[in-house]
Amino acid sequence: MQRLKIARLLTNGPLDSEVDVRGWVRTKRESKQGFAFVELNDGSSFNNLQVVVDRAVPGYESLLKQLTTGSSVRVVGTLKASPAKGQAVEVHAREVEVYGTADAEKYPLQKKGHSYEFLRDIAHLRPRTNTFGAMARVRNTVCAAIHEFYQSRGFLYVHTPIITTSDCEGAGQMFQVTTLDLALLARQQREVDFTQDFFGKPASLTVSGQLEAETFACGLGDVYTFGPTFRAENSNTTRHLAEFWMVEPEMAFYDLEDNMQLAQEFIQHILRAALERCPDDMKFFVDRVDKEVVRTAETIIQNEFERVTYTEAIELLQKSGQAFEYPVEWGVDLQSEHERWLTETKFCKPVILYNYPRSFKPFYMRCNDDGKTVRAMDVLVPRAGEIIGGSQREERLDVLLQRMQECHLDPEQYWWYVDLRRYGSVPHAGFGLGLERVLLLLTGMTNIRDVIPFPRTPRHAEF
């Protein structure tokens, strides 16, 4: 008999059919009338499937002792309409096989109400909880929607390197990759000779696939990369990870306006997919985590994003009458409090800020004719702040070289990137979206470590 997923049984039945289901026991209730109710979950659905086990099942007495929370089982029986409230169907077991037991005295998830901090220390078990099961399904749906969005528009999925010799952001906060024996070099008090290293020069884990994606965009048109990126930033905030996932589209022949429109449609698509395909999981986050998450997502989906220049935003903030913790003046980067005022108080919807001062933006962003700003953009959403950062890229060779000098970068180290401007250069644009930032927005979780399966943070790299 073929195994059936619980999600299918809960939605499609069919009633009075013989079924084979397998999963983990969530709860067990014994009745004095000689039967027990077992709640079973296999991860395919937020909702459990109730299994009725009675004395007719072989080995009934010994089975009850083994059916503790966390144990894994196979159930063969008949799918029946359930007389109980809150559930449409239940399985009347004919045969129960225990695959693996879970000691009720030692199993960490025997009781409910564990803190998220405690669950981070047992990340190998937290997918079995309601919260992290729901998180995994929403994350999966968002990832699928990301690929659907770009594939439906003719984009090519490009795998950019995880190991790189280029620092896209120019911040230098990168994890070094080496085969050299650093402990031996330290004992010998010798300087590191990277010509003896695996790649013959310093190499690191990538902070972004953007620069490499540009090489494909400038030869194949519209592309996107979606994979892990790394920042060696010694930060223990609730919004920073050392390893996280980025979606980075790059589009040939796009200008900043095209870029902004694509970013809006992209965000709206993936939020809509989560609401439509994960209703039970999203209801859980509304009921147990944040009552506003669905309403916030619907606001983003239903509204055109307000487009405001950086200069206009500064003027609005200065005239707001608000006593901000961080003073606002032209030339400073905006803080979370400023972003939230713009999205939640002034416009009450998403905002795209653009044309930022060139002084604090990377070398690859296209310079405006005013000599002071670049064609950068940030997408800000209510309650979450910045969720996308991007720009039209600098396609003019002379201006790019000038900007690299201005940012103290050696063009020789980026010779291949400069070459793109020598041979058939075209206007192009792109942006980056952090997957975990989207999940914070969608679920209402307050710590980014709880929206990624295995968080990597300073002093924490378990599993």
C-alpha positions as a printed Julia matrix, in Angstrom:
463×3 Matrix{Float64}:
   0.0    0.0     0.0
   1.33   3.44   -0.94
   2.05   5.9     1.85
  -0.16   9.03    1.78
   0.77  12.45    3.17
  -1.38  13.85    5.94
  -1.94  17.09    4.02
  -3.62  15.14    1.24
  -5.82  13.13    3.59
  -7.01  16.26    5.4
  -8.07  17.94    2.15
  -8.98  15.21   -0.32
  -9.74  12.03    1.59
 -11.07   9.8     0.16
 -13.4    8.67    2.94
 -13.81   4.98    3.8
 -10.59   4.09    1.99
  -7.68   2.08    3.35
  -4.72   4.38    4.03
  -1.1    4.11    5.05
   0.23   7.13    6.97
   3.52   7.67    8.75
   4.77  10.38   11.03
   5.61  11.46   14.57
   3.33  11.4    17.57
   2.45  14.84   18.87
   0.04  13.84   21.65
  -1.8   10.79   23.0
  -5.01  10.67   25.0
  -6.22   7.42   26.53
  -9.88   6.67   27.15
 -11.28   4.47   29.9
 -13.46   2.81   27.23
 -10.43   0.96   25.88
  -9.11   3.11   23.06
  -6.73   6.02   22.56
  -6.54   9.14   20.39
  -3.14   9.76   18.83
  -2.32  13.05   17.08
   0.05  12.35   14.18
   2.06  14.84   12.11
   4.36  14.15    9.14
   5.4   17.73    8.33
   3.24  18.05    5.23
   0.6   20.11    7.03
   0.35  22.35   10.06
  -2.66  20.31   11.22
  -2.36  16.9    12.82
  -4.26  13.78   11.81
  -6.17  12.06   14.59
  -5.68   8.29   14.77
  -8.08   6.17   16.8
  -6.34   3.1    18.25
  -8.49   0.5    20.0
  -7.96  -2.92   21.58
  -8.49  -4.66   18.25
  -5.07  -3.39   17.12
  -2.44  -6.14   17.68
  -0.25  -5.47   20.71
  -2.53  -2.72   22.0
  -1.23  -2.62   25.59
   2.45  -2.51   24.67
   1.77  -0.03   21.86
   0.26   2.5    24.24
   3.46   2.52   26.27
   5.54   3.21   23.16
   3.29   5.89   21.65
   4.86   8.8    23.51
   5.4   12.3    22.13
   8.19  12.19   19.57
   7.91   8.5    18.67
   7.64   7.64   14.96
   4.99   5.26   13.64
   3.3    3.72   10.62
  -0.49   3.43   10.74
  -2.63   1.36    8.41
  -6.35   1.83    8.74
  -9.57   3.32    7.37
 -10.16   7.04    6.82
 -13.47   8.02    8.4
 -15.47  11.21    8.86
 -14.75  12.54   12.33
 -17.57  13.33   14.76
 -15.32  15.64   16.75
 -15.23  19.41   16.25
 -12.28  20.99   14.49
 -11.41  18.04   12.28
 -13.09  16.58    9.23
 -11.49  13.13    9.17
  -9.69  10.63   11.35
  -8.05   7.25   10.81
  -9.34   4.15   12.56
  -6.19   2.08   12.96
  -6.05  -1.58   11.99
  -2.29  -1.91   12.36
   0.32   0.27   14.1
   4.06  -0.19   13.7
   6.49   1.78   15.88
   9.64   2.78   14.01
  11.38   4.65   16.8
  10.55   5.37   20.43
  11.2    8.59   22.35
  11.91   8.36   26.07
   9.26  10.47   27.78
  11.67  11.38   30.56
  14.44  12.61   28.25
  12.79  13.89   25.08
  13.36  17.71   25.16
  10.05  18.53   23.46
   7.85  16.5    25.8
   6.43  19.72   27.23
   5.12  22.79   25.43
   6.09  26.44   25.84
   9.84  26.27   25.3
  11.55  29.6    24.57
  12.99  30.27   21.12
  16.4   30.66   22.75
  16.17  27.15   24.23
  15.08  25.73   20.87
  18.12  27.26   19.12
  20.29  24.99   21.26
  18.42  21.94   19.94
  18.07  23.09   16.34
  18.1   19.47   15.2
  14.76  18.93   16.97
  13.0   22.26   16.61
  11.51  21.41   13.16
   9.14  19.14   15.12
   7.52  22.09   16.87
   4.52  23.97   15.48
   6.5   27.2    15.09
   9.42  25.81   13.16
   7.36  23.38   11.12
   5.27  26.35    9.99
   8.43  28.35    9.36
   9.91  25.61    7.18
   6.77  25.36    5.05
   6.51  29.13    4.58
  10.22  29.33    3.73
   9.79  26.53    1.18
   6.81  28.28   -0.41
   8.67  31.6    -0.63
  11.67  29.89   -2.26
   9.43  28.17   -4.81
   7.68  31.48   -5.54
  11.03  33.19   -6.09
  11.97  30.72   -8.82
   8.46  30.86  -10.32
   8.59  34.65  -10.55
  11.84  34.8   -12.47
  11.36  31.67  -14.56
   7.96  32.92  -15.75
   9.65  36.11  -16.98
  12.38  34.36  -18.95
  15.23  34.89  -16.48
  18.14  32.43  -16.39
  19.11  30.97  -13.02
  22.87  31.41  -12.62
  25.02  29.72   -9.98
  27.58  32.3    -8.92
  30.65  31.24   -6.91
  30.63  30.88   -3.15
  34.43  31.22   -3.07
  35.59  34.56   -4.47
  38.59  36.88   -4.64
  36.44  40.03   -4.99
  34.78  42.08   -2.26
  31.53  43.3    -3.8
  30.6   45.68   -0.99
  34.13  46.91   -0.27
  33.59  46.55    3.47
  36.2   43.84    4.0
  34.0   41.79    6.37
  34.64  38.47    4.67
  35.45  34.94    5.82
  38.84  33.82    4.6
  39.17  30.53    2.71
  42.58  28.88    2.93
  44.37  25.53    2.99
  47.41  27.0     4.75
  48.23  25.79    8.26
  47.62  29.05   10.07
  48.42  27.57   13.48
  51.86  26.5    12.21
  52.51  29.9    10.68
  51.55  31.57   13.96
  53.95  29.34   15.94
  56.7   30.11   13.48
  55.78  33.8    13.55
  55.85  33.9     9.78
  53.85  36.15    7.5
  51.24  34.49    5.34
  52.48  33.87    1.79
  49.3   33.55   -0.23
  51.22  32.45   -3.32
  51.54  29.12   -1.5
  47.81  28.91   -0.82
  45.35  26.81   -2.82
  44.32  29.64   -5.18
  47.66  31.43   -5.1
  46.08  34.57   -3.62
  43.66  35.55   -0.84
  40.19  34.06   -1.24
  37.0   34.45    0.79
  33.39  33.36    1.08
  31.21  35.62   -1.04
  29.2   38.51    0.38
  27.2   38.79   -2.84
  26.85  37.15   -6.24
  26.08  40.48   -7.91
  29.33  41.18   -9.72
  29.48  37.69  -11.2
  25.79  37.85  -12.12
  26.5   41.04  -14.05
  28.85  39.11  -16.33
  25.96  36.86  -17.37
  23.46  39.72  -17.64
  25.86  41.52  -19.97
  25.92  38.51  -22.28
  22.59  36.72  -21.81
  20.14  39.39  -20.7
  18.03  38.78  -17.6
  19.5   36.5   -14.93
  19.19  35.85  -11.22
  21.26  34.14   -8.56
  19.85  32.65   -5.38
  22.16  31.13   -2.79
  24.02  31.54    0.49
  26.13  34.61    1.22
  28.42  35.36    4.14
  29.39  38.36    6.29
  32.09  38.17    8.96
  30.47  40.99   10.9
  30.85  40.61   14.65
  27.25  41.52   15.35
  24.86  39.86   17.79
  21.74  41.81   16.85
  18.4   40.19   16.1
  18.72  41.16   12.41
  22.19  39.87   11.52
  23.51  36.46   10.49
  26.95  35.36    9.37
  25.35  33.1     6.74
  22.12  33.98    4.97
  20.39  33.54    1.61
  20.2   36.24   -1.06
  18.17  36.6    -4.25
  19.95  38.84   -6.75
  18.5   39.53  -10.2
  20.55  41.42  -12.81
  18.89  42.77  -15.95
  20.5   44.07  -19.13
  18.93  47.19  -20.68
  17.13  48.08  -17.43
  17.26  51.56  -15.91
  16.4   52.52  -12.33
  12.69  52.89  -13.07
  12.54  49.39  -14.55
  14.41  48.11  -11.5
  11.95  49.68   -9.08
   8.94  48.23  -10.89
  10.42  44.72  -10.94
  11.24  44.93   -7.21
   7.64  45.89   -6.38
   6.14  43.08   -8.46
   8.63  40.59   -7.02
   7.84  41.34   -3.38
   4.11  41.32   -4.02
   4.34  37.96   -5.8
   6.17  36.1    -3.04
   4.0   37.54   -0.26
   0.85  36.62   -2.17
   2.13  33.08   -2.64
   2.73  32.66    1.09
  -0.76  33.89    2.02
  -2.48  31.75   -0.61
  -0.51  28.51   -0.2
   0.17  28.45    3.55
  -3.12  29.59    5.14
  -2.89  27.34    8.2
   0.73  28.24    8.87
   0.03  31.95    8.46
  -2.98  31.68   10.78
  -0.66  30.18   13.39
   1.71  33.15   13.14
  -1.23  35.54   13.47
  -2.64  33.69   16.48
   0.6   32.97   18.32
   3.3   35.39   17.14
   2.05  38.67   15.63
  -1.58  39.56   14.92
  -0.6   42.06   12.22
   1.51  39.94    9.86
  -1.24  39.08    7.37
  -2.64  42.6     7.4
   0.85  44.01    6.78
   1.43  41.59    3.89
  -1.94  42.51    2.37
  -1.07  46.22    2.58
   2.12  45.57    0.63
   0.34  43.4    -1.95
  -2.55  45.79   -2.56
  -0.71  49.12   -2.82
   1.55  50.77   -5.35
   4.88  51.57   -3.74
   5.49  55.28   -3.15
   8.64  56.48   -4.95
  10.52  59.21   -3.12
  14.02  60.58   -3.67
  16.46  60.54   -0.8
  16.5   64.35   -0.83
  12.69  64.52   -0.62
  12.72  62.0     2.24
  15.21  64.09    4.2
  13.01  67.16    3.79
   9.92  65.23    4.91
  11.7   63.89    7.98
  13.03  67.31    8.92
   9.55  68.82    8.67
   7.83  65.94   10.49
   8.11  67.43   13.95
   9.28  64.06   15.26
  12.02  63.88   17.9
  14.19  61.22   16.28
  16.98  59.6    18.24
  19.28  60.08   15.25
  19.31  63.61   13.76
  18.39  63.88   10.08
  20.45  65.84    7.59
  21.41  65.45    3.97
  24.36  63.09    3.55
  23.62  60.68    6.4
  22.28  57.16    5.95
  18.73  56.73    7.23
  18.07  54.7    10.37
  15.24  52.26   11.12
  13.24  54.92   12.94
  13.31  57.14    9.85
  12.3   54.29    7.54
   9.4   53.29    9.77
   8.11  56.87    9.97
   8.06  57.08    6.18
   6.27  53.73    5.7
   3.99  53.66    8.75
   3.18  57.31    9.46
   3.71  59.42    6.37
   2.65  57.12    3.52
   1.2   54.07    5.33
   2.48  51.77    2.58
   5.78  50.62    1.05
   8.22  53.29   -0.09
  11.08  53.13   -2.59
  13.79  55.63   -1.79
  16.2   56.42   -4.62
  19.04  58.71   -5.7
  21.21  58.41   -2.59
  24.39  60.39   -1.86
  27.36  58.78   -3.59
  29.49  59.26   -0.45
  28.22  56.13    1.31
  27.25  53.92   -1.64
  29.41  51.29   -3.44
  31.51  51.97   -6.52
  29.31  50.07   -8.98
  26.24  52.32   -8.71
  25.6   54.66  -11.64
  26.42  58.3   -10.94
  23.81  60.97  -11.59
  24.65  64.1   -13.5
  24.4   66.23  -10.34
  27.76  64.85   -9.19
  26.36  64.22   -5.7
  24.06  61.21   -5.99
  23.95  57.73   -7.49
  21.06  55.76   -8.99
  20.59  53.62   -5.91
  17.3   52.44   -4.45
  16.06  50.9    -1.21
  12.63  49.32   -0.85
  11.14  50.01    2.58
   8.07  48.21    3.89
   5.9   48.85    6.98
   7.09  47.27   10.24
  10.24  45.81    8.65
  12.09  48.72    7.08
  14.56  48.04    4.27
  13.93  44.75    2.5
  15.64  45.34   -0.88
  18.72  47.28   -1.89
  19.74  47.83   -5.49
  20.77  50.24   -8.2
  21.29  50.94  -11.83
  24.88  49.86  -12.43
  27.6   52.14  -13.74
  28.11  51.12  -17.37
  30.51  53.94  -18.4
  34.15  52.89  -18.3
  35.64  56.28  -17.44
  33.15  56.96  -14.64
  33.56  53.46  -13.2
  37.34  53.87  -13.03
  36.91  57.24  -11.36
  34.55  55.76   -8.77
  36.9   52.87   -8.04
  39.69  55.34   -7.39
  37.35  57.37   -5.2
  36.56  54.22   -3.18
  40.26  53.24   -2.94
  39.87  50.1    -5.06
  42.47  48.77   -7.48
  40.97  48.31  -10.97
  43.51  45.58  -11.66
  41.86  43.38   -9.05
  38.52  43.88  -10.83
  39.93  43.67  -14.37
  37.2   41.29  -15.54
  34.46  43.59  -14.18
  36.06  46.59  -15.9
  36.25  44.56  -19.13
  32.45  44.42  -19.25
  32.54  48.18  -19.84
  35.1   47.83  -22.62
  33.25  45.32  -24.77
  29.63  46.0   -25.63
  28.68  47.79  -22.41
  24.95  48.3   -21.86
  22.77  50.01  -19.28
  21.82  47.45  -16.66
  20.43  47.24  -13.15
  19.77  44.82  -10.32
  19.01  44.4    -6.65
  19.37  42.04   -3.72
  16.74  40.69   -1.34
  17.6   38.81    1.82
  15.37  35.75    2.16
  15.46  35.84    5.96
  14.34  39.5     6.02
  11.24  38.5     4.02
  10.51  35.69    6.46
  10.76  38.07    9.42
   8.18  40.26    7.7
   5.86  37.37    6.85
   5.91  35.57   10.18
   6.35  38.34   12.73
   9.3   36.55   14.32
  11.58  39.07   16.0
  14.92  37.26   15.77
  16.44  36.39   12.41
  18.02  33.27   13.97
  14.54  31.76   14.12
  13.78  31.99   10.39
  16.79  30.01    9.13
  17.24  26.28    9.8
  20.73  26.49   11.32
  21.75  30.01   12.38
  25.4   31.04   12.07
  26.31  33.91   14.38
  29.41  34.98   16.36
  30.48  32.11   18.67
  27.68  29.9    17.36
  28.13  27.34   14.58
  26.56  24.17   15.95
  25.53  21.19   13.82
